[in-house]
């Protein structure tokens, strides 16, 4: 059975595909175990960094030189996303590094003896460019009080809540997100909470406490598995809670929305919350056995199963993907139709006074407007409209008017004549 080897890797640096002689990618995580009186007691987060090296032959190194020449120099090359993909038989491996910045270290190495190709070493550092732009300082947000004991830390401003429930292995994670007050504005993650090993009742009670402290307008909860118990309790005190049932389509929509929001720099969180960026990085794109695109997260001790990333996406799901689409309104003013109807009433010499009085009045009608014209109905034969007709009266006999009688419509002397213009 074929296994993955170095010859199976394809490397894409942004839009540029290169073949490498060798490549490394190392991650440094300085998280440490906390101790109380010499006994391990949890852990503390440390700084995280990632870097690597590319070793290229002259043919592939020339591709980088052309890109640097177009940018002006190697230092002016924009940060790019690197994808390392390999497949052999049923085995498949995909590793992505975001915001990689190149640095030329060994531009040229000549061996007079020959015997092998000239190689060029190009180190790079992973800057997480898109995620780093989302870092902020919550102490600088004047409208928010980060004190956990504050009764109304965000006043009466609206917030959305995303909740990713769990029972045993992973953390049940909840985030409070402040939505933008204008179209295209920024989201802000105000608070994040995590609980592990607690019952549905406890988790629902914690969500209720958040609803008492904030002006909650939306709650999105994953109900695919054990989360339905939390959802059932939450909707007792918040009937507008929205269930999110995971499927391929739902996952794609959640991830696409998060990618668009992060890449557009439309979300902010405190720079000290390193677990948010790390959780998003653990979510990888894959394919099902039928070839459909899906997303999954690897489980780690620091980020769990990307719990906080999914919780953030549950909150962002309340905003549609297309934020620039404006809903067509069916509201029409009475400036046209109502004015004309008032102008034809007896005793009204002009419709302007009535129009002035009804300027602020609106009606909700289906496809009605002041300038609407008659349209052809699809699938119907349009007939020519005949001229207006009127009937010529037959002279009445004596006493017929008093008896309230009229000539028969089929009277032999009854005729139709065209109405005078």
Secondary structure as the mmCIF struct_conf table of DSSP 4:
data_model
#
loop_
_struct_conf.conf_type_id
_struct_conf.id
_struct_conf.beg_label_comp_id
_struct_conf.beg_label_asym_id
_struct_conf.beg_label_seq_id
_struct_conf.end_label_comp_id
_struct_conf.end_label_asym_id
_struct_conf.end_label_seq_id
HELX_RH_3T_P HELX_RH_3T_P1 UNK A 6 UNK A 8
STRN STRN1 UNK A 9 UNK A 13
TURN_TY1_P TURN_TY1_P1 UNK A 14 UNK A 15
STRN STRN2 UNK A 16 UNK A 18
BEND BEND1 UNK A 21 UNK A 21
STRN STRN3 UNK A 22 UNK A 29
STRN STRN4 UNK A 32 UNK A 36
TURN_TY1_P TURN_TY1_P2 UNK A 37 UNK A 38
STRN STRN5 UNK A 39 UNK A 44
STRN STRN6 UNK A 48 UNK A 57
HELX_RH_AL_P HELX_RH_AL_P1 UNK A 58 UNK A 71
BEND BEND2 UNK A 72 UNK A 74
TURN_TY1_P TURN_TY1_P3 UNK A 75 UNK A 76
HELX_LH_PP_P HELX_LH_PP_P1 UNK A 77 UNK A 79
STRN STRN7 UNK A 80 UNK A 88
TURN_TY1_P TURN_TY1_P4 UNK A 89 UNK A 90
STRN STRN8 UNK A 91 UNK A 106
TURN_TY1_P TURN_TY1_P5 UNK A 112 UNK A 113
BEND BEND3 UNK A 115 UNK A 116
STRN STRN9 UNK A 119 UNK A 126
HELX_RH_AL_P HELX_RH_AL_P2 UNK A 129 UNK A 132
TURN_TY1_P TURN_TY1_P6 UNK A 133 UNK A 134
STRN STRN10 UNK A 135 UNK A 136
HELX_RH_3T_P HELX_RH_3T_P2 UNK A 138 UNK A 140
TURN_TY1_P TURN_TY1_P7 UNK A 142 UNK A 143
TURN_TY1_P TURN_TY1_P8 UNK A 148 UNK A 149
TURN_TY1_P TURN_TY1_P9 UNK A 151 UNK A 156
STRN STRN11 UNK A 158 UNK A 164
BEND BEND4 UNK A 167 UNK A 170
HELX_LH_PP_P HELX_LH_PP_P2 UNK A 171 UNK A 171
STRN STRN12 UNK A 172 UNK A 178
HELX_LH_PP_P HELX_LH_PP_P3 UNK A 179 UNK A 180
BEND BEND5 UNK A 181 UNK A 182
TURN_TY1_P TURN_TY1_P10 UNK A 183 UNK A 184
STRN STRN13 UNK A 187 UNK A 195
BEND BEND6 UNK A 197 UNK A 197
HELX_RH_AL_P HELX_RH_AL_P3 UNK A 200 UNK A 213
BEND BEND7 UNK A 214 UNK A 214
STRN STRN14 UNK A 215 UNK A 222
BEND BEND8 UNK A 224 UNK A 225
TURN_TY1_P TURN_TY1_P11 UNK A 226 UNK A 226
HELX_RH_AL_P HELX_RH_AL_P4 UNK A 227 UNK A 237
TURN_TY1_P TURN_TY1_P12 UNK A 239 UNK A 240
STRN STRN15 UNK A 242 UNK A 244
HELX_RH_AL_P HELX_RH_AL_P5 UNK A 248 UNK A 263
TURN_TY1_P TURN_TY1_P13 UNK A 264 UNK A 265
STRN STRN16 UNK A 267 UNK A 270
TURN_TY1_P TURN_TY1_P14 UNK A 271 UNK A 272
HELX_RH_AL_P HELX_RH_AL_P6 UNK A 274 UNK A 281
TURN_TY1_P TURN_TY1_P15 UNK A 282 UNK A 282
STRN STRN17 UNK A 283 UNK A 287
TURN_TY1_P TURN_TY1_P16 UNK A 289 UNK A 290
BEND BEND9 UNK A 291 UNK A 291
STRN STRN18 UNK A 293 UNK A 297
STRN STRN19 UNK A 300 UNK A 300
TURN_TY1_P TURN_TY1_P17 UNK A 301 UNK A 303
STRN STRN20 UNK A 304 UNK A 304
TURN_TY1_P TURN_TY1_P18 UNK A 305 UNK A 306
HELX_RH_AL_P HELX_RH_AL_P7 UNK A 307 UNK A 316
TURN_TY1_P TURN_TY1_P19 UNK A 317 UNK A 318
BEND BEND10 UNK A 319 UNK A 319
BEND BEND11 UNK A 321 UNK A 321
TURN_TY1_P TURN_TY1_P20 UNK A 323 UNK A 324
HELX_LH_PP_P HELX_LH_PP_P4 UNK A 325 UNK A 329
STRN STRN21 UNK A 331 UNK A 333
BEND BEND12 UNK A 334 UNK A 334
TURN_TY1_P TURN_TY1_P21 UNK A 335 UNK A 336
HELX_RH_AL_P HELX_RH_AL_P8 UNK A 337 UNK A 343
TURN_TY1_P TURN_TY1_P22 UNK A 344 UNK A 344
BEND BEND13 UNK A 345 UNK A 345
TURN_TY1_P TURN_TY1_P23 UNK A 346 UNK A 347
BEND BEND14 UNK A 349 UNK A 349
BEND BEND15 UNK A 351 UNK A 351
HELX_RH_AL_P HELX_RH_AL_P9 UNK A 352 UNK A 357
TURN_TY1_P TURN_TY1_P24 UNK A 358 UNK A 360
STRN STRN22 UNK A 362 UNK A 364
TURN_TY1_P TURN_TY1_P25 UNK A 366 UNK A 367
TURN_TY1_P TURN_TY1_P26 UNK A 370 UNK A 371
HELX_LH_PP_P HELX_LH_PP_P5 UNK A 376 UNK A 377
TURN_TY1_P TURN_TY1_P27 UNK A 378 UNK A 379
BEND BEND16 UNK A 380 UNK A 380
HELX_LH_PP_P HELX_LH_PP_P6 UNK A 381 UNK A 388
STRN STRN23 UNK A 389 UNK A 392
HELX_LH_PP_P HELX_LH_PP_P7 UNK A 393 UNK A 397
TURN_TY1_P TURN_TY1_P28 UNK A 398 UNK A 404
TURN_TY1_P TURN_TY1_P29 UNK A 409 UNK A 410
TURN_TY1_P TURN_TY1_P30 UNK A 412 UNK A 413
STRN STRN24 UNK A 415 UNK A 418
HELX_LH_PP_P HELX_LH_PP_P8 UNK A 419 UNK A 420
#
